[in-house]
């Protein structure tokens, strides 16, 4: 997030993904990442980011930074380059951090308000993030949007607690959408599973048949993963820290590893987060 004035999902999301070597996550990676956080804090940098550590799938960390526009991202990048002290420190820390990693890649996504449903206005109290990636068949964008509308309408009718922000892959992938749903606890995940019957009942038999038809028509593949937000590897806005200091000022208990957008990285290699 750029500054503390941004509310709701940012229009542009830049993600750096790090694959952490076996035995190099946890406190070891936290210590390495904390150097980036300290450098940003020392510079009083206005652009913030937060870290996600994988709780499913391969050991990896995601570093998410949001901007109101591509121009704002460019301005931040150029300002970082002009700040010789900060850029030198980030370069030095990247070399050390690289010793803990198997690989690194980056993605750029843009927010799709039409395909989102009741997205959170702030992540100040979030502890977990469910991330689902959909690879859409070429030429089937209409079916994809019809599917999203069907799902949103059913959740509205059922009155579930579901909420998510949908992003379209702009760079680093091909015809992909990434859906982010934040949770304050794993109890909210339990609630989501328990509400599945309400969702199916709201669709009815005809709606379920239509759902399956649209999924088969437009989705080539999908992948859903669970991540823990890691405050030790994050550079959160002051408003988040003030709202939940007990979380943001202490090390995480569930998460394992994560990184900032300032890191240099090669081109993206894989669609799923």
N, C-alpha and C positions, 0 to 999 in steps of 0.2 A: 504494500500500500504506500502511496506517495503522500507523506505528511499525515496528519490526523484528521484532515477535513473530509476525506473520502468516506462516504457511507454507502453500504451495499456493495455488490460485486463490482470490481473495477472493469472498465471497458476492455483493457488489454492486460493479459496475464503472461508474464515471462516465467518459465519454470526451468530450473537447473536440476538435473537428476544425477545423483552419484550412486554408483554401485560399490558397496563397501566390502572389502576383503573379509573372509571368515576370521573371527577373532579380533577384528579391528573396530568393531562398532562399540556401542555403549559409552562408558566414561572416556575411553581413549579418543573416540571421534568427537565427543562433546568438548574435550579439552582443545582439540585442534580447531573446531568450529568457533569456539569462544574467542579465539584470536581475531576472527573476522568481525564478530560482534563488538569486541573492544575497540577495534579500529574505526568502525562506523560510529560508535558512541563518542569516541574521542574527537572525531571530526564534526560531531553534532549533525550528522547527515540526515536530511529530511525524508529520504526514501527508506521505507521500512520493508522488512520481509519476515516470513515465518517458515519454520521447518516442519516437515512431516517425516516420520520414521515408519518404515514398513512393519506391520503386524501380521501380514500375510505375504506370500510369494517370496521372491528373492530379496536378500538383504539390500536395502537401498534407502536413500534419503532424497526428498524433494524439497527444493527451496523456491518459494512462490513470492513473486513481487508484482504488484499491480500498479497500473498507470491509467489515467483518464483518457489517454490517447497515445498513438505512436510518437507523436511529436514530443510529448512529455517524457517518454522513454529515451528518445534521442537527446533531449536536453540533459537528462540525468546522466547518461553515458558520457557526454562531452564534458560535463562539469566534473565527473569523477576523473577523467583523463587529465583535466587541467589542474586538479589538486594533486600535485606531485607527491606529497607526503602520504596521502591516502592510497593512491594508486600503487606506490612502491610497497607499502605495507601489505596491501591485498595480493600483490604479485608474490611477495615473499611467503605469505601464509599459504598461498595456493600450491607452491612447491612442496612445502611440508605436508600439507593435507593430501597431496597426490600420492604420498607413500602409503596411505591407508586405503586407496581405492583401486578397484578393478577396471573402472571406466567411468565416463562422464558424458552426458549429452544434454541438449537443450530443446525447448519447445516454446512456441509463441501461440497463444490462443486469444480469441475475441469473444466477448460475452454475447449470448443470444437470449435476449429478454423474453421473446415469444415462446421459447422452449423451456424456460425456467418456471419454477412454481414456488412461491412464497420464500424466496431466498433470504437468508439472514442478513440483517443490516450491519451486524458487527460479529467478529469472531472472538471478542474479548473473553467470553466464557466457554468457548469450545475447547474440547479436549481430544476429540477424535474426528477423523474425516474419512467418509466412504467415497471412493473414487471409482467411477465406472466409465470405461472407454468403449465407445461403439464405432466400429468400422462400417460405414454405409456403402452399399453397392452403388456404383456409378449409374447415374440416370434414374435413381429412385429417391430423389430428395423429397418429392411430394408425398410419397408413402411414409417417409420418415417423419415429416411434419404432421401428417394425419395421425400417425401412431402417437406422437407426443401429445397432440390435442386430446386424443381418446383417453390416454392415461391421466392427463391433468383433469379432465372433466370427471373421470371416475373418482379421483381422490377428492375433488370438491364435493361431489355427491355423497361420498362415504364419510366425509368429515374427518379424515385421518390426520395424523400429525406430520405427514410427509412434507418435505421442503427440499429444494435443490437449486443450484445454479448451473446452467448449461453453457458450455463454451465450445466454439468451433475451432478446430485446428487451423491456424493460418500458416505456420511454418514448422517444419519438423515432422510432418506426417501427411497422410493422403486421405481426404474425405472422411475425417474422423471427428467425433464429438466426445467431449469429456464432461461428465456430470459429477459435481461436487455436492455432497450432503454432509454437513457438520453435525456432531453430536456432543452434548455436554457430558454424557456418560454412556457406558455400554447398556445401561437400563433402557436408553432410548432406542437402541437397536432391538432389544427384546420387544419393546412396544411396536416397532415397525413390523416385525414378523407377526406379532399377534393381530395387527390390523389388516393382515393380508386377506382374511376372510371378508372383512368389510369392503375391501377393494373389489374382490371378485363378485360379491353380491351386488355391488353398485353397477358393475358391468353387465351382469346377467349372462345367460347362455349365449345370446346373440353377440354381446359385446366381447365375450371371451373368444368366440370364434373369429370375430373381426380382428381382435388383438393378435391372435396367432397368425392370421392371414397376412397382416401388415408386417409382423416381425419376419416372417419367411420371405416376404417380398423385398424388404429393404435392408435388413441387417446381415452383413457378411460374417461378422464375428463380434463378440463382446467379452469384456474382462472386468471383473469387479474385485477391488482390493480394499483392505482396511489399513489405515495409518493412524499413528498417534502423533499429536502435535508436541513437538519438543521445544520447550521454552529455553533450554540451555543453548540451543543452536539458532535461536530466533532473535531478531532485532525488531521487537514489536513497537507500535505507536505508544506514546505515554498514556493515552486514554485507555488502552487495553490493560496496561500495567496497573493503573489507578483503579480500574474496575474489578480486577482480580489479582491483587499483588501476591496472594498466597500461591498462585500457580505460576505466574510469569517470573517471579523472583526466586523460584526454587527449581531444582533439577527435576526432570520427569521421573515417574515411577514405572510407566509402562513402555515408553518409547525406546528406540535403540539407536538411531543415527540421522544427519541432514546438511544446506548451503546457499549463499547469496548470489544474486544475479551478476555481481561484479566478477565472478570467476570466469576465466576463459574456458571455452569448451568446444569440442568438435561438433560436427553435424549430428542430428538425432539418428538413432539406429532402430528403435522399436516403438510401435504405436502405444502399447499399454503402459500406464503409469506404474 
